């Protein structure tokens, strides 16, 4: 969905020496800076390109100019003129974040400004405020292939992960009914490939990719159904319309109980890692792990 920052431009005509004439009038024109990938909060990764464009109600816009303003670490300000392409522009990834002033949440707070002529009169849009995050970005992770280890009841999962803003990525494997977590690090830059071996074939498993730097961390999860079938990315357990119950077991497969919502799990006497099955219309529609503290 296109995110909009709607601003109002006041165009004044017939001004001379600061004194209004009888013929002067003001025109309100609604114009917007919109982005396909940056939300209204302005929060986005500093390691990706982001596109913006002007959307107006049939206005006659000429001489468009885009300027990206970013605060420097020395107290100054950097102003970057961006090329206009049919009333649109692109912010390129930030290569060196150390030259900029970074706020407490690891973001560079800047703003995108737009000026132009509307019907021949100068106009300036309210700035689109940006919070460019310097914490690592995991662009994607995927399973490239699964190799069966028959006659053993296990398989190897070959994966690829693309990341930015970190020197390495941590890969962890959690398995259903197992309290052990296998972890290793891959330091191939940008695009890393590896294998998670000897995953129990009969149960669910989760490959968890973590990239970390001084500004924070990003986590990307791939859920694998029995025998390595990819289920979904970043599973988040939640109660939806039509859910009947959540079945709770320990990592050994012993059923502890059934609850109506995740918030009720804290009332269970068992603490630690739990296996959660969300049941809808009599069928298990989602499985995940939950740590009950």
C-alpha positions as CSV (number, residue, x, y, z in Angstrom):
1,X,0.0,0.0,0.0
2,X,1.3,3.4,-0.9
3,X,2.1,5.4,2.2
4,X,1.3,9.1,1.9
5,X,2.6,12.2,3.6
6,X,0.0,14.8,2.5
7,X,1.0,18.4,2.7
8,X,-0.7,21.6,1.8
9,X,1.0,24.2,-0.4
10,X,-0.3,27.8,-0.2
11,X,0.3,29.6,-3.5
12,X,-0.1,33.4,-3.2
13,X,-0.5,35.5,-6.3
14,X,-0.5,39.3,-7.0
15,X,1.8,40.2,-4.1
16,X,3.7,43.4,-4.6
17,X,6.1,45.0,-2.0
18,X,4.4,42.9,0.7
19,X,1.1,44.7,0.2
20,X,-1.9,42.7,-1.0
21,X,-3.9,44.0,-4.0
22,X,-7.6,43.5,-4.5
23,X,-6.9,41.0,-7.2
24,X,-4.6,38.7,-5.1
25,X,-5.9,35.4,-4.0
26,X,-4.6,32.1,-2.5
27,X,-4.9,28.7,-4.0
28,X,-4.7,25.6,-1.8
29,X,-3.2,22.7,-3.7
30,X,-3.0,19.2,-2.2
31,X,0.2,17.5,-3.1
32,X,1.9,14.4,-1.6
33,X,5.3,12.8,-1.2
34,X,4.6,9.1,-1.5
35,X,6.7,6.0,-1.2
36,X,6.1,2.4,-2.1
37,X,8.5,1.0,0.6
38,X,8.9,3.6,3.4
39,X,6.0,3.9,5.9
40,X,4.6,7.1,7.3
41,X,6.9,6.8,10.3
42,X,9.9,7.2,7.9
43,X,11.6,4.2,9.5
44,X,13.6,2.3,6.9
45,X,16.9,0.5,6.5
46,X,20.0,2.6,5.6
47,X,21.3,-0.3,3.6
48,X,18.7,-0.2,0.9
49,X,17.6,2.2,-1.8
50,X,14.2,3.9,-1.3
51,X,12.0,5.5,-3.9
52,X,9.8,8.6,-3.6
53,X,7.5,10.4,-5.9
54,X,5.2,13.4,-6.0
55,X,1.5,12.8,-6.3
56,X,-0.8,15.8,-7.1
57,X,-4.3,16.4,-8.2
58,X,-3.5,17.3,-11.9
59,X,-1.2,20.2,-10.9
60,X,1.2,21.8,-13.4
61,X,4.5,21.2,-11.7
62,X,7.8,22.4,-13.2
63,X,11.4,22.8,-12.1
64,X,11.3,20.0,-9.5
65,X,14.2,19.7,-7.1
66,X,14.8,17.0,-4.4
67,X,17.3,17.5,-1.6
68,X,18.1,14.9,1.1
69,X,19.4,16.4,4.3
70,X,21.4,14.3,6.8
71,X,23.1,15.4,10.1
72,X,26.8,15.0,10.2
73,X,28.7,13.7,13.2
74,X,30.7,17.0,13.4
75,X,27.5,19.0,14.0
76,X,27.1,20.0,10.4
77,X,24.6,19.0,7.8
78,X,25.0,17.2,4.4
79,X,22.6,18.3,1.6
80,X,22.5,15.9,-1.3
81,X,20.7,17.0,-4.5
82,X,18.9,14.0,-6.0
83,X,18.1,13.6,-9.7
84,X,14.4,14.0,-10.6
85,X,12.9,11.4,-12.8
86,X,9.3,12.4,-13.8
87,X,8.6,13.8,-10.3
88,X,10.3,10.9,-8.5
89,X,13.7,10.3,-6.9
90,X,15.7,7.5,-5.3
91,X,17.7,7.5,-2.1
92,X,20.7,5.3,-2.5
93,X,22.1,3.1,0.4
94,X,24.4,4.8,2.9
95,X,27.9,3.5,2.5
96,X,29.6,4.9,5.6
97,X,27.3,5.5,8.6
98,X,30.1,6.7,10.9
99,X,30.2,10.1,9.2
100,X,26.6,10.9,10.3
101,X,25.1,11.7,13.7
102,X,23.3,8.6,15.0
103,X,20.5,8.9,17.5
104,X,20.0,6.6,20.6
105,X,18.0,4.0,18.6
106,X,20.7,3.6,16.0
107,X,19.1,5.7,13.3
108,X,20.1,8.6,11.2
109,X,17.3,11.2,11.3
110,X,17.2,13.1,8.1
111,X,14.6,14.6,5.8
112,X,13.7,14.7,2.2
113,X,12.7,18.1,0.8
114,X,10.9,19.0,-2.4
115,X,10.6,22.3,-4.1
116,X,9.1,23.3,-7.5
117,X,7.0,25.7,-9.4
118,X,3.2,25.2,-9.4
119,X,1.5,27.1,-12.2
120,X,4.6,29.3,-12.3
121,X,4.8,30.1,-8.6
122,X,7.4,28.9,-6.1
123,X,6.3,26.2,-3.8
124,X,7.9,24.1,-1.1
125,X,6.6,20.9,0.4
126,X,6.8,20.0,4.0
127,X,9.7,17.6,4.5
128,X,9.3,13.8,4.6
129,X,11.2,12.9,7.8
130,X,13.3,9.8,7.7
131,X,14.8,7.5,10.3
132,X,17.4,5.4,8.4
133,X,18.3,2.4,10.6
134,X,21.9,1.3,10.8
135,X,21.2,-2.0,12.5
136,X,21.9,-4.9,10.1
137,X,19.5,-5.9,7.4
138,X,18.8,-9.5,6.5
139,X,17.4,-9.0,3.0
140,X,16.4,-12.6,2.6
141,X,17.1,-16.2,3.6
142,X,16.0,-19.3,1.7
143,X,16.5,-23.0,1.5
144,X,18.2,-23.9,-1.7
145,X,17.9,-27.7,-1.4
146,X,17.2,-30.5,1.0
147,X,19.3,-33.7,1.0
148,X,17.9,-36.8,2.6
149,X,20.3,-38.8,4.8
150,X,18.6,-42.2,4.4
151,X,18.8,-44.7,6.0
152,X,19.2,-42.3,8.8
153,X,16.1,-40.3,9.9
154,X,17.6,-36.9,9.2
155,X,18.3,-34.5,6.4
156,X,20.7,-31.6,5.5
157,X,19.3,-28.2,4.6
158,X,21.4,-26.1,2.3
159,X,20.6,-22.4,2.7
160,X,21.5,-18.9,1.4
161,X,21.2,-15.7,3.2
162,X,21.8,-12.1,2.0
163,X,22.6,-9.5,4.7
164,X,24.1,-6.0,5.1
165,X,25.6,-4.0,7.9
166,X,27.4,-6.9,9.7
167,X,30.6,-8.8,9.4
168,X,29.0,-12.2,9.9
169,X,25.7,-13.9,10.4
170,X,24.9,-16.4,13.1
171,X,22.9,-19.5,12.1
172,X,21.0,-21.5,14.7
173,X,18.9,-24.6,14.4
174,X,16.2,-25.4,16.9
175,X,14.4,-28.8,16.6
176,X,11.0,-29.8,17.9
177,X,11.2,-32.0,21.0
178,X,14.9,-31.1,21.5
179,X,16.2,-28.6,24.1
180,X,19.6,-28.4,22.2
181,X,20.3,-25.5,19.9
182,X,23.0,-25.9,17.2
183,X,24.8,-22.7,16.4
184,X,27.6,-21.6,14.0
185,X,28.8,-18.4,12.3
186,X,29.2,-17.7,8.6
187,X,31.5,-14.8,7.7
188,X,31.1,-14.7,3.9
189,X,30.2,-11.1,3.1
190,X,26.8,-10.0,1.9
191,X,25.7,-13.4,0.5
192,X,26.5,-16.5,2.6
193,X,25.8,-20.1,1.8
194,X,26.0,-23.1,4.1
195,X,24.4,-26.3,5.3
196,X,22.5,-27.2,8.5
197,X,23.2,-30.9,8.8
198,X,21.6,-33.9,10.5
199,X,18.2,-32.2,11.2
200,X,15.7,-34.8,12.6
201,X,13.4,-35.6,9.7
202,X,10.2,-36.5,11.6
203,X,9.7,-33.2,13.4
204,X,9.6,-29.5,12.9
205,X,12.8,-27.4,12.9
206,X,13.6,-23.7,12.7
207,X,16.6,-22.1,11.1
208,X,17.3,-18.8,12.8
209,X,19.6,-16.2,11.1
210,X,20.9,-13.4,13.3
211,X,23.0,-10.4,12.1
212,X,24.3,-8.0,14.7
213,X,26.4,-4.8,14.9
214,X,26.9,-1.9,17.4
215,X,23.5,-0.5,16.5
216,X,21.3,-3.6,17.0
217,X,20.4,-6.9,15.5
218,X,18.1,-8.4,12.9
219,X,16.6,-11.9,13.0
220,X,15.1,-13.9,10.2
221,X,13.5,-17.3,10.7
222,X,12.7,-20.2,8.4
223,X,10.3,-22.8,9.6
224,X,10.8,-26.4,8.3
225,X,8.0,-29.0,8.5
226,X,8.9,-32.7,8.8
227,X,11.4,-33.8,6.1
228,X,12.5,-30.3,5.4
229,X,9.4,-28.8,3.8
230,X,9.5,-25.0,4.0
231,X,6.4,-23.7,5.9
232,X,6.8,-20.0,6.2
233,X,9.2,-17.2,7.2
234,X,9.2,-15.4,10.5
235,X,6.3,-17.4,12.1
236,X,4.4,-15.4,14.7
237,X,1.9,-17.4,16.8
238,X,-1.4,-15.5,17.3
239,X,-5.0,-16.3,17.8
240,X,-7.2,-15.6,14.7
241,X,-10.9,-15.9,14.0
242,X,-11.8,-19.6,13.8
243,X,-9.0,-20.7,16.2
244,X,-10.3,-23.3,18.7
245,X,-7.3,-23.7,21.0
246,X,-3.6,-23.7,21.5
247,X,-2.1,-27.1,22.5
248,X,1.0,-26.9,24.7
249,X,3.7,-29.7,25.0
250,X,7.2,-29.8,26.4
251,X,10.2,-30.5,24.2
252,X,9.9,-34.3,24.9
253,X,6.4,-34.3,23.4
254,X,4.5,-34.7,26.6
255,X,1.2,-32.7,26.5
256,X,1.0,-30.1,29.2
257,X,-2.4,-28.6,28.5
258,X,-4.6,-26.7,26.2
259,X,-5.2,-22.9,26.4
260,X,-7.4,-20.4,24.6
261,X,-4.7,-17.8,24.0
262,X,-1.0,-17.2,24.3
263,X,-1.5,-15.0,27.3
264,X,-2.8,-18.0,29.3
265,X,0.4,-19.9,28.9
266,X,2.1,-18.0,31.7
267,X,-0.4,-19.6,34.1
268,X,0.9,-23.1,33.3
269,X,3.1,-24.6,36.0
270,X,5.7,-25.7,33.4
271,X,8.5,-23.2,32.7
272,X,11.1,-23.2,29.9
273,X,10.9,-24.1,26.2
274,X,7.4,-25.2,25.1
275,X,6.1,-26.5,21.8
276,X,3.0,-24.7,20.7
277,X,0.4,-26.0,18.2
278,X,-2.3,-23.6,17.0
279,X,-5.5,-25.5,16.2
280,X,-8.1,-24.2,13.8
281,X,-11.2,-26.2,12.7
282,X,-9.8,-29.3,14.3
283,X,-6.5,-29.1,12.4
284,X,-3.0,-28.0,13.5
285,X,-2.3,-24.9,11.3
286,X,0.9,-23.6,12.9
287,X,3.6,-24.9,15.1
288,X,6.3,-23.0,17.0
289,X,8.3,-22.7,20.2
290,X,7.5,-20.6,23.2
291,X,9.7,-19.8,26.2
292,X,7.6,-19.6,29.4
293,X,9.6,-17.7,32.0
